Amino acid sequence: MRPTLLLAVLLASACRQSADPPAVEKPPARPALNRSQEAGRRIYLRHCTACHGEQGDGTGRNSPNLTKPPELPRSLTQTAVAEWLRNRRPRAAPECPDWEHTFSEAERRAVADYVLTILIPR
């Protein structure tokens, strides 16, 4: 009888293990933000998410009211973002405020540094 009991325990254990859901791989955690990126994150969250959304995907609460979708292109560079913030073209995005006189060059670069962390997968 003893071998039968051992076989029953082994079978029950095997059935229990196969009933567990498979482990789901978590995506790798994003690296911590550096000082510039963190400063840019604070500015972006305060001034940009209403239209561009938290991930730059154009899903902000004001985005349905805009003439053009505010999704940020995925091919931007830090220089391109900072230049856009400084030399914004009103016809390209008339609803977006003029940031040239609102933020310093360092703040615009910080926003650009942060924007790249949400647009480029790591």
C-alpha positions as CSV (number, residue, x, y, z in Angstrom):
1,M,0.0,0.0,0.0
2,R,2.8,2.3,0.6
3,P,3.9,2.6,-3.1
4,T,0.3,3.4,-4.0
5,L,0.2,6.2,-1.5
6,L,3.5,7.6,-2.8
7,L,2.2,7.4,-6.4
8,A,-1.0,9.3,-5.4
9,V,1.0,12.0,-3.7
10,L,3.3,12.4,-6.7
11,L,0.3,12.5,-9.1
12,A,-1.5,15.1,-7.0
13,S,1.7,17.2,-6.8
14,A,2.1,17.0,-10.6
15,C,-1.5,18.0,-11.2
16,R,-1.2,20.9,-8.9
17,Q,2.0,22.2,-10.5
18,S,0.5,22.0,-14.0
19,A,-2.6,24.0,-12.9
20,D,-0.5,27.0,-11.9
21,P,-0.5,29.8,-14.5
22,P,2.8,30.2,-16.4
23,A,5.1,32.9,-15.1
24,V,4.7,36.2,-17.0
25,E,7.9,38.0,-17.8
26,K,7.9,41.6,-16.6
27,P,9.4,44.2,-19.0
28,P,12.7,45.4,-17.7
29,A,12.4,48.4,-15.4
30,R,13.3,51.7,-16.8
31,P,16.6,53.1,-15.5
32,A,16.4,55.8,-13.0
33,L,16.2,59.3,-14.4
34,N,19.3,61.6,-14.2
35,R,19.0,65.1,-12.7
36,S,18.2,66.8,-16.1
37,Q,15.6,64.2,-17.0
38,E,13.9,64.5,-13.6
39,A,13.8,68.3,-13.9
40,G,12.4,67.8,-17.4
41,R,9.8,65.3,-16.2
42,R,8.5,67.8,-13.7
43,I,8.1,70.5,-16.4
44,Y,6.6,68.0,-18.8
45,L,4.0,66.7,-16.3
46,R,3.0,70.2,-15.4
47,H,2.9,71.9,-18.8
48,C,2.7,69.2,-21.5
49,T,0.6,66.2,-20.4
50,A,-2.8,67.9,-20.9
51,C,-2.3,67.6,-24.7
52,H,0.6,65.2,-25.3
53,G,-0.3,62.6,-22.5
54,E,2.0,61.2,-20.0
55,Q,3.7,58.9,-22.5
56,G,3.8,61.4,-25.4
57,D,1.2,59.4,-27.2
58,G,-1.3,62.3,-27.7
59,T,-3.8,61.0,-25.2
60,G,-3.9,64.0,-22.9
61,R,-7.3,65.3,-21.6
62,N,-7.2,68.3,-24.1
63,S,-6.2,66.3,-27.1
64,P,-9.7,65.8,-28.6
65,N,-10.1,69.5,-28.9
66,L,-6.9,70.1,-30.9
67,T,-6.7,70.6,-34.7
68,K,-3.7,68.2,-35.0
69,P,-3.1,65.0,-33.0
70,P,-0.4,65.9,-30.4
71,E,1.4,62.6,-30.5
72,L,5.1,63.2,-30.4
73,P,7.2,61.6,-33.2
74,R,9.2,58.6,-32.1
75,S,12.3,59.6,-34.1
76,L,13.2,62.8,-32.2
77,T,16.6,63.7,-30.9
78,Q,17.4,65.8,-27.8
79,T,18.5,68.6,-30.1
80,A,15.4,68.4,-32.2
81,V,13.1,68.6,-29.2
82,A,15.0,71.5,-27.7
83,E,15.0,73.4,-31.0
84,W,11.3,72.8,-31.4
85,L,10.7,74.2,-28.0
86,R,12.7,77.3,-28.8
87,N,11.6,77.9,-32.4
88,R,8.1,76.5,-32.3
89,R,6.3,76.9,-35.6
90,P,2.8,78.3,-34.7
91,R,1.3,77.0,-37.9
92,A,2.5,73.5,-37.1
93,A,0.9,73.4,-33.7
94,P,-1.1,76.6,-33.1
95,E,-2.5,75.4,-29.7
96,C,1.0,74.7,-28.2
97,P,2.2,77.7,-26.2
98,D,5.4,79.6,-27.0
99,W,7.9,78.1,-24.7
100,E,10.9,80.2,-25.8
101,H,10.1,83.0,-23.4
102,T,8.7,80.7,-20.7
103,F,11.6,78.3,-20.1
104,S,15.3,78.8,-20.1
105,E,17.6,77.0,-22.5
106,A,18.5,74.6,-19.7
107,E,14.8,73.9,-18.9
108,R,14.1,73.2,-22.6
109,R,17.0,70.8,-22.8
110,A,15.8,69.1,-19.6
111,V,12.3,68.6,-21.1
112,A,14.0,67.3,-24.3
113,D,16.1,64.9,-22.2
114,Y,12.9,63.6,-20.4
115,V,10.9,63.4,-23.6
116,L,13.4,61.0,-25.1
117,T,13.0,58.7,-22.0
118,I,9.3,58.2,-22.8
119,L,9.6,58.0,-26.5
120,I,12.5,55.7,-27.0
121,P,12.1,52.2,-25.5
122,R,14.9,51.1,-23.3
